[in-house]
Amino acid sequence: MMKKLNKEIIAHWEQLKAMTYDFLNGITDKDLQLKLPFSKSQSLGNQFYCMLGTAETFLEYIKT
C-alpha cells in the first residue's frame, strides 16, 4: 500500500514540476520581473525559483 502511495505522490510531483516548466517556457523574461501588488512582493521569477527548488528537493526526498 505504501509503495503505491509513494509512486502516486512521486508521479504527482513530477507532473507538477513538468507543468511548471511548461508554463515558464510560455512566458517572457519581462513577465518574470513582475511583482504581485503588495509592497513586500518578490518578483515572479524569484517566486518560481523558490517554488521549483522546493519541488526538486521534495521530489528527491520522496524518492529516497
Secondary structure as GFF3:
##gff-version 3
##sequence-region A 1 64
A	DSSP	alpha_helix	2	25	.	.	.	ID=ss1
A	DSSP	alpha_helix	29	32	.	.	.	ID=ss2
A	DSSP	alpha_helix	44	63	.	.	.	ID=ss3
###
